[in-house]
Amino acid sequence: MTSLRLAAILGQRFAQRRLSRNITQKSLAHEAGVSLRTLRRLEAGQPASLDTFLRVAITLELTGALLAAVPEYEIRPMELIRLRGKHRQRARARKTQAGKASRPVPKLNLGSFSETQSE
């Protein structure tokens, strides 16, 4: 899914939520503190700022759903022991055997190895 497709879907959902509550675009824009043109662009799936998105979501009472969509990360007890009680502040690249940073290699599911066994 692309960001443009996601923006279009979210815009449609904002419009559906607004209509289900019988709220006009003009009154929602006023309540959210955005211009009517900006709200129309958001509902049409056109690019909008994160601030605009959040203002409209808050006005439509969608904050709970947004917070549920991106849950808080809870550190696992074993990881907390490994980190000696400290919380991770940044990520770093993984090291190769030569000591150079590399990109992580995706894991492959090779199944039953039937192709390699027949050779």
C-alpha positions in Angstrom: 0.0 0.0 0.0 1.3 3.4 -0.9 1.0 6.6 1.2 -1.3 8.1 -1.4 -3.6 5.1 -1.2 -3.6 5.2 2.6 -4.3 9.0 2.5 -7.3 8.4 0.2 -8.7 5.7 2.5 -8.3 7.7 5.6 -9.8 10.8 4.0 -12.9 8.7 3.0 -13.2 7.4 6.6 -13.0 10.9 8.0 -15.8 12.0 5.6 -17.9 8.9 6.6 -17.3 9.6 10.3 -18.3 13.3 9.8 -21.4 12.4 7.9 -22.5 9.7 10.4 -22.4 12.4 13.1 -24.3 14.9 10.8 -21.5 17.5 10.9 -20.9 19.8 7.9 -17.5 20.3 6.5 -17.7 24.0 7.5 -18.4 23.3 11.2 -15.8 20.5 11.4 -13.2 22.7 9.9 -14.1 25.5 12.4 -14.0 23.1 15.4 -10.7 21.5 14.3 -9.1 24.9 13.6 -8.3 24.3 10.0 -9.6 26.0 6.8 -12.5 24.5 4.9 -10.2 24.0 1.9 -7.7 22.1 3.9 -10.5 19.8 5.3 -11.8 19.2 1.8 -8.3 18.3 0.6 -7.9 15.9 3.6 -11.2 14.2 2.9 -10.2 13.9 -0.8 -7.1 12.1 0.1 -4.7 14.9 -0.9 -1.6 15.5 1.1 -2.1 17.3 4.5 0.1 18.0 7.4 0.2 15.7 10.4 -1.1 18.6 12.5 -4.2 18.9 10.3 -4.7 15.1 10.4 -4.5 15.1 14.2 -6.7 18.1 14.7 -9.5 16.5 12.6 -9.0 13.1 14.3 -9.3 14.7 17.7 -12.4 16.7 16.7 -14.0 13.5 15.4 -13.0 11.7 18.7 -10.7 9.2 17.1 -7.7 9.6 19.4 -8.3 6.2 21.1 -8.3 4.4 17.7 -5.1 6.2 16.7 -3.3 5.3 19.9 -4.5 1.7 19.6 -3.1 1.6 16.0 0.4 2.4 17.3 0.7 0.6 20.7 3.3 1.4 23.3 6.3 -0.8 23.2 6.7 -2.7 26.4 10.3 -3.9 27.0 10.6 -7.6 27.7 12.0 -8.6 31.1 15.0 -10.5 29.5 15.8 -7.5 27.3 15.7 -5.2 30.4 18.2 -7.5 32.2 20.5 -7.5 29.1 20.3 -3.7 28.9 21.0 -3.5 32.7 17.8 -1.6 33.4 18.4 1.1 30.8 15.9 1.8 28.0 17.2 1.9 24.4 17.6 5.4 23.1 18.7 4.8 19.5 19.2 2.0 17.0 22.5 1.1 15.5 23.5 -0.9 12.5 24.4 -4.5 12.9 28.1 -5.4 12.6 29.5 -8.0 10.2 32.5 -10.3 11.1 34.9 -7.7 9.6 33.4 -5.1 11.9 31.6 -3.1 9.2 28.0 -2.1 9.6 25.6 -4.0 7.3 22.0 -4.2 6.6 20.1 -7.1 8.3 19.6 -10.1 6.1 16.0 -11.3 5.8 15.3 -14.8 7.0 14.3 -17.3 4.3 11.8 -20.0 4.7 13.3 -22.9 2.8 10.6 -25.4 3.6 11.6 -29.1 3.2 14.7 -28.6 1.0 13.2 -31.0 -1.6 14.9 -29.3 -4.5 18.4 -29.5 -3.1 18.0 -33.2 -2.0 17.2 -34.4 -5.5 20.4 -33.1 -7.1 
